[in-house]
């Protein structure tokens, strides 16, 4: 019975620590990337149509 309680306590503590690490990572890591978006010219007819529809 002692062994079961120890395993139960250790699993609960490890779950708390594991979730705490992910909560800290969620607050510390950036959400948005700061990369500049490069626009390429459409090559084919279908890409030109798609590009013109996106700009409207």
C-alpha positions in Angstrom: 0.0 0.0 0.0 2.9 2.3 0.7 4.3 1.7 -2.7 1.0 2.6 -4.4 0.7 5.9 -2.5 4.2 6.8 -3.4 3.6 6.2 -7.0 0.4 8.1 -6.9 2.1 11.1 -5.2 5.0 11.0 -7.7 2.8 10.8 -10.7 0.7 13.8 -9.4 3.8 15.9 -8.8 5.3 15.1 -12.1 2.0 16.0 -13.9 2.0 19.4 -12.0 5.6 20.1 -12.9 5.1 19.0 -16.5 2.1 21.3 -16.9 3.9 24.2 -15.2 6.8 23.9 -17.7 4.3 24.2 -20.6 2.5 27.1 -19.0 5.9 28.9 -18.6 6.8 28.1 -22.2 3.4 29.5 -23.4 4.1 32.8 -21.8 7.8 33.1 -22.7 7.8 32.0 -26.4 6.7 34.6 -29.0 3.4 34.1 -30.8 4.1 36.0 -34.0 7.1 35.5 -36.3 8.9 38.7 -37.2 9.9 37.6 -40.7 9.3 39.9 -43.6 6.8 38.5 -46.1 8.2 38.5 -49.7 5.7 38.6 -52.5 6.5 36.7 -55.6 5.1 37.5 -59.0 2.5 35.0 -60.3 3.9 32.7 -62.9 1.0 31.1 -64.6 -2.5 32.2 -65.6 -4.1 30.5 -62.6 -1.7 32.2 -60.2 -2.5 35.6 -61.8 -6.2 35.0 -61.4 -5.8 33.9 -57.8 -3.5 36.9 -57.0 -6.0 39.4 -58.5 -8.9 37.9 -56.5 -6.9 38.1 -53.3 -6.2 41.8 -53.9 -9.9 42.8 -54.3 
